[in-house]
């Protein structure tokens, strides 16, 4: 079988992966800026990196996973001008900025929990690490990589020879020409970026520092928190492709200028969700929140929809595409339910390298679309085995169950538990529903035995109208609750 290879954004090749410390993977992923409810674009990022964590742990690594919460410093133009996004939202809702940050942090975590995204080991907030950011800034000033101007602290891009190598924007003249802010009197060159901003009158989110009252720039928080919890060199740093420049280029410059050591060994970047070919985002107003999606679709359908595209590929959103994913996932669940309920037979199932192909796909830069296609090939072969008169032996069934529970459930997170598939979801009267369904299926069975197909069809149609689908197989009739 293959070994794990990860596409490294900084080398632009798939590189074999081994952690710096044998057996222990240090991993940092840029978390959300919490000024609104999470949308599908957030889901693509965090579901994708969730599979990375799950696969690393499955293959025997211990993973220390850090994902930050940005609750200060991210300005509306994503650079050094504009209003703090959280303060702006607080002004619109007429509440304290920290109330905004706390409310939307809770909302984000609720949505991720529903998507089956595992919580990070550590979820530090920018506001909770102001001293660490001040210490890093002070260190950069001492080393000559940063300077003070009118109460603001800027990183001197010209002082760091490697600036821009992640994004490929290494031509300083081009960087300066394309800078988002014009040359300001307190910046030496336009491409210098803010480490600390002086708080103007009326600015609510501010802290005391050696340079007066102010607040940290957006970029400095990730460098400070990643190094605090994971060390000066970390194995994996993840985030969106749109953050290569300037955010991640700035992170590298800050960290490596301060320590003199490589900051990140493997950079991973997920692609965006698009709507008619345009990036989905709050600033563009073309986003759909996860909470709204969950009103129509099971969160697991959304997760499945995301994982059908590679994390480095764009994902185009449409209701039609999600409904197609819903249909496909329902078929996988039906197969698993049938497997769980099938009586023991004597037949065998030729695994035909399904497990090896699944492992190879996940080791090939976490290729979830290929892994899912292999799982569906397996599902087809499994249904064929269950259709045969001899059925499937107990050993064959156990092997099939182990495969599905390992790769579809544990690693990809797209398979419900045995209890949810057979009995119904907990907390919504599942056991009572199962009892009622048992009576109805028995009545339908008796009607079919009497050749009273009108009654049999009526029971089926009435249940379908209420969101319960029946499926007749050789082993009998099974049922499932439809989604959406």
Beta strands, then each sheet from edge to edge (+ up, - down):
strand 1: 5-8
strand 2: 13-16
strand 3: 24-29
strand 4: 62-67
strand 5: 146-149
strand 6: 152-155
strand 7: 193-198
strand 8: 214-216
strand 9: 234-240
strand 10: 264-270
strand 11: 273-275
strand 12: 278-279
strand 13: 315-316
strand 14: 468-473
strand 15: 476-481
sheet 1: 1+ 2-
sheet 2: 4+ 3+ 9+ 10+
sheet 3: 5+ 6- 7+ 8-
sheet 4: 12+ 11- 13-
sheet 5: 14+ 15-
end
